[in-house]
Amino acid sequence: MLAVVGGKGGCGKTTTTACLARALAAEGAAPVAVDADRDMPDLHLVAGAPAEPGLGRLASGGLRAATHRASELHGVRVVPAGDGSDADLTDAARRLRSLDGPVLLDAPAGASPDAAVPLRVADRALVVTTPSRESLEDAAKSAAMAETLDAPAVGSVVVRSDGAVDPAPLLDCPTLGHVPAAADPLSAAGVERAYDRVVTRFRRNI
């Protein structure tokens, strides 16, 4: 179970969760992308999935009802945040571990208590950042929190990046990829290729 984390809102966590899940599905996996960001629950909008039922239903045993096909992400199932609570995420995580495919948790931004909840149930973290100094500094806090909560970072993804900045020394984890800027990331071929490469490097690091 992988928590997708990042220091700032808008740094690309949700897009990375969606595109990474799509790349895993293209390899033949059966990924489930979970919206664990209850304050800004927008993964279902990006993926083209219903907003309900979500984590609350999953926590109470409704695995089939709470996992929706994503019309924008072939082969990916999505669990929206819905009206779920932190306790629901913890209970839902136990049920998600029964699935065969990888589970990606789109975590809240920052290093707040809310952001810690997905990290407590995840095995590893993926840190998302832009090349800006502010975003990198906040991403370093997220990476440190992931380490503290026993979900160490498997690597980072730098979005809206030309590859000029390597955050590996600051984040203390390998850089798995640089994703170019795009007006519509889900439809951009360069973005799709970048996440395909991220998946390849990700598998080498787990």
NORKAJO-V173536 format. One record per residue. RES is the residue in three letters. SS is DSSP state (H for helix, E for strand, - for the rest). D_CENTER is the distance of its C-alpha to the mean C-alpha in Angstrom with 2 decimals. Layout:
res = (RES:RES)
ss = (SS:SS)
d_center = (D_CENTER:D_CENTER)
This chain:
res = (MET:LEU:ALA:VAL:VAL:GLY:GLY:LYS:GLY:GLY:CYS:GLY:LYS:THR:THR:THR:THR:ALA:CYS:LEU:ALA:ARG:ALA:LEU:ALA:ALA:GLU:GLY:ALA:ALA:PRO:VAL:ALA:VAL:ASP:ALA:ASP:ARG:ASP:MET:PRO:ASP:LEU:HIS:LEU:VAL:ALA:GLY:ALA:PRO:ALA:GLU:PRO:GLY:LEU:GLY:ARG:LEU:ALA:SER:GLY:GLY:LEU:ARG:ALA:ALA:THR:HIS:ARG:ALA:SER:GLU:LEU:HIS:GLY:VAL:ARG:VAL:VAL:PRO:ALA:GLY:ASP:GLY:SER:ASP:ALA:ASP:LEU:THR:ASP:ALA:ALA:ARG:ARG:LEU:ARG:SER:LEU:ASP:GLY:PRO:VAL:LEU:LEU:ASP:ALA:PRO:ALA:GLY:ALA:SER:PRO:ASP:ALA:ALA:VAL:PRO:LEU:ARG:VAL:ALA:ASP:ARG:ALA:LEU:VAL:VAL:THR:THR:PRO:SER:ARG:GLU:SER:LEU:GLU:ASP:ALA:ALA:LYS:SER:ALA:ALA:MET:ALA:GLU:THR:LEU:ASP:ALA:PRO:ALA:VAL:GLY:SER:VAL:VAL:VAL:ARG:SER:ASP:GLY:ALA:VAL:ASP:PRO:ALA:PRO:LEU:LEU:ASP:CYS:PRO:THR:LEU:GLY:HIS:VAL:PRO:ALA:ALA:ALA:ASP:PRO:LEU:SER:ALA:ALA:GLY:VAL:GLU:ARG:ALA:TYR:ASP:ARG:VAL:VAL:THR:ARG:PHE:ARG:ARG:ASN:ILE)
ss = (-:E:E:E:E:-:-:-:-:-:-:-:H:H:H:H:H:H:H:H:H:H:H:H:H:H:-:-:-:-:-:E:E:E:E:-:-:-:-:-:-:-:H:H:H:H:H:-:-:-:-:-:-:-:H:H:H:H:H:-:-:-:H:H:H:H:-:E:E:-:-:-:-:-:-:-:E:E:E:-:-:-:-:-:-:H:H:H:H:H:H:H:H:H:H:H:-:-:-:-:-:-:E:E:E:E:-:-:-:-:-:-:H:H:H:H:H:H:H:H:H:-:-:E:E:E:E:E:E:E:-:-:H:H:H:H:H:H:H:H:H:H:H:H:H:H:H:H:-:-:-:-:E:E:E:E:E:E:E:-:-:-:-:-:-:-:-:H:H:H:H:-:-:-:E:E:E:E:E:-:-:-:-:-:H:H:H:-:H:H:H:H:H:H:H:H:H:H:H:H:H:H:H:H:H:-)
d_center = (10.00:7.01:5.50:3.23:6.57:9.29:12.88:13.79:13.10:12.97:11.64:9.24:5.75:6.16:8.05:6.01:3.60:7.29:9.11:7.73:8.39:11.62:12.59:12.37:14.42:16.84:17.55:18.58:15.85:15.15:11.39:10.37:7.35:7.98:8.37:9.11:10.26:13.88:15.46:13.74:12.57:12.18:9.57:12.78:14.63:12.56:12.57:16.16:16.17:18.32:17.49:19.37:19.73:16.52:15.73:19.40:20.71:18.43:19.55:23.12:22.96:22.15:19.62:20.99:21.41:17.92:16.08:16.73:17.04:15.17:18.05:16.17:14.16:16.80:16.32:13.06:13.38:11.66:12.31:12.82:13.30:16.98:19.28:17.63:18.29:16.94:19.35:18.08:14.56:16.47:18.71:16.16:14.38:17.81:18.21:14.91:16.18:19.06:17.22:17.85:14.63:11.26:8.98:5.17:4.91:3.92:6.56:9.75:10.98:13.64:15.25:16.68:17.44:14.92:12.10:13.79:13.64:10.21:11.20:14.49:13.43:10.94:12.72:10.89:8.43:7.12:8.68:8.58:12.09:14.93:18.27:19.98:21.52:20.26:16.58:17.16:19.07:16.50:13.79:16.47:16.74:13.10:13.68:16.97:15.76:13.36:16.54:18.69:16.78:16.95:13.33:14.21:12.13:12.38:12.27:11.25:10.74:13.28:13.17:16.49:18.14:21.41:20.90:23.48:21.50:20.27:18.34:18.85:21.90:20.44:17.11:18.96:16.58:16.82:15.62:13.98:14.52:15.70:14.78:17.80:18.19:18.71:19.92:18.02:15.09:14.77:18.47:18.94:20.04:19.40:15.71:15.53:17.57:15.51:12.35:14.92:16.09:12.78:12.63:16.27:15.95:13.04:15.46:18.19:16.58:15.80)
